[in-house]
């Protein structure tokens, strides 16, 4: 479905759900649950954490749906809520990790394997090697076809920050794909 048609459908579903249409709400959840879960996974790299963040996000969406003023902005708003839930999850993990580090030796480092040829897998690995903030910006901008402004709302950062993250991500990916890194 085209981007504009999809936004119009979302706006209709949000308006209907706000009026109590459970069927419209169910369709909205089915349309966005997978995308929000994929977004949360990109940020967390943890399947269970991603599912929890999205589930908590849906609860917040349901509570706040009546306060959403622009029905067409649902996607960016929902991504923002899930991004915040992921940030909270990361904060909890960091606190747990600091506690574990205080009680034990330093953390083990993960290795990153080098891609062998320029194909979809190589691009996927190049994206995966980006810092999480850049991964999120790239995924929302290129994979979800959101504008810089929508990505800014979804990630709860200024538009200039989104542009900077995209610039750095492109530079890093270019270097990785050309073998400079």
Secondary structure, DSSP 8 states (H G I E B T S, - for coil): --HHHHHHHHHHHHHHHHTT-HHHHHHHHHHHHHHHHHHHHHHH--HHHHHHHHHHHHHHHHHHGGG-S-GGGHHHHHHHHHHHHHHHHHHHHHHHHHHHHHHSS-----------SSSHHHHHHHHHTS-HHHHHHHIIIIIS---HHHHHHHHTS-HHHHHHHHHHHHHHHHHHHTT--
